[in-house]
Amino acid sequence: MPSRTLLQYNIPICVITGRGRSALKLLRERIGRKFWNHVCCYLYNGGARWHLTASKPEWVNVLKDADRIARKLRSNTGILRVADQIEVASLGVQVTVHLAEPNLAETAVAAVRKILRGERI
């Protein structure tokens, strides 16, 4: 694994992912504790920066009005046809639309854009 070699030479690495705390858990399980101080993570699509050694994020970019956006999406029957679940990430940094089927991604993105612009779908 190349990242192990980098860490063994004290070269810091950064992991960028759309996942949240589950990514931290997985990395902590797979990387030896002595290397944690060389690993930082940008979670939730860059919404939070978290060092592997830390119990809390270094910083968080909270999505303004995340709850209002999620409520607006949940109240729209058009988006509910393609989404199984709509949730605000635990740190309030993103709203996630869980698709009923992966092939509905383009339809869902177009619907979300219209809803947020105030258009009917």
C-alpha positions in Angstrom: 0.0 0.0 0.0 1.7 3.3 -1.1 0.2 5.3 1.7 1.9 3.1 4.3 5.3 3.8 2.6 4.5 7.6 2.6 3.6 7.4 6.3 6.7 5.4 7.2 8.8 8.3 5.8 6.7 10.8 7.8 5.1 12.2 4.6 1.7 13.5 5.6 -1.3 12.4 3.6 -4.8 13.9 3.2 -7.9 11.9 2.5 -10.8 13.7 0.8 -14.1 11.9 0.7 -17.9 12.4 0.6 -18.2 10.2 3.6 -18.3 11.3 7.2 -17.2 9.8 10.5 -17.4 6.3 9.0 -14.3 7.2 6.9 -12.4 8.1 10.1 -13.4 4.9 11.7 -12.2 2.8 8.8 -8.9 4.8 8.5 -8.2 4.4 12.2 -8.8 0.6 11.9 -6.4 0.3 8.9 -3.6 2.7 9.8 -1.3 2.2 12.8 -1.9 4.7 15.6 1.7 5.8 15.4 1.0 7.3 12.0 -2.3 9.1 12.8 -0.6 12.4 13.4 0.3 12.4 9.7 -3.2 11.9 8.4 -5.9 14.6 7.9 -9.3 14.1 6.3 -11.7 16.4 4.5 -15.0 14.8 5.2 -18.5 15.4 3.8 -17.1 16.6 0.4 -14.8 19.1 2.1 -17.3 20.3 4.6 -15.1 19.4 7.6 -11.4 19.0 8.2 -10.5 16.3 10.8 -7.1 15.0 11.9 -7.1 11.3 12.6 -5.7 12.0 16.1 -8.5 14.4 17.0 -11.9 13.6 18.7 -13.4 16.7 17.0 -13.0 18.4 13.6 -10.5 21.1 13.2 -13.1 23.2 11.4 -16.5 22.8 9.9 -18.2 24.7 7.1 -21.8 24.5 8.1 -24.2 24.7 5.2 -26.4 27.6 5.9 -30.1 26.6 5.9 -29.4 22.9 5.6 -32.4 22.0 7.6 -34.7 24.3 5.5 -33.3 22.9 2.3 -33.9 19.3 3.5 -37.5 20.2 4.6 -38.1 21.8 1.2 -36.8 18.7 -0.6 -38.8 16.3 1.7 -42.0 18.2 1.0 -41.7 17.8 -2.8 -43.5 14.8 -4.3 -41.3 15.0 -7.4 -38.0 14.4 -5.5 -39.7 11.8 -3.3 -40.3 9.7 -6.4 -36.6 9.2 -6.9 -35.3 9.4 -3.3 -35.5 6.9 -0.5 -34.3 9.3 2.2 -33.1 12.9 2.5 -30.9 13.8 5.4 -28.7 16.5 6.8 -25.2 15.3 7.7 -24.5 15.2 11.5 -22.3 18.3 11.3 -24.8 20.2 9.2 -22.3 20.5 6.3 -24.4 18.8 3.6 -27.8 17.6 2.6 -27.7 14.0 1.2 -30.4 12.7 -1.1 -30.3 8.9 -1.0 -31.5 7.6 -4.4 -34.0 4.8 -4.8 -32.0 3.6 -7.8 -28.4 4.7 -8.9 -29.6 5.3 -12.4 -31.8 8.1 -11.1 -28.9 10.4 -10.3 -29.3 12.8 -13.2 -33.0 13.0 -12.7 -32.5 13.7 -9.0 -29.9 16.4 -9.6 -32.1 18.2 -12.1 -35.1 18.0 -9.7 -33.1 19.4 -6.8 -31.8 22.3 -8.9 -35.4 23.2 -9.9 -36.7 22.9 -6.4 -33.9 25.1 -5.0 -34.6 27.7 -7.7 -38.3 27.7 -6.7 -39.5 26.0 -9.9 -42.1 23.3 -9.9 -41.3 19.8 -11.0 
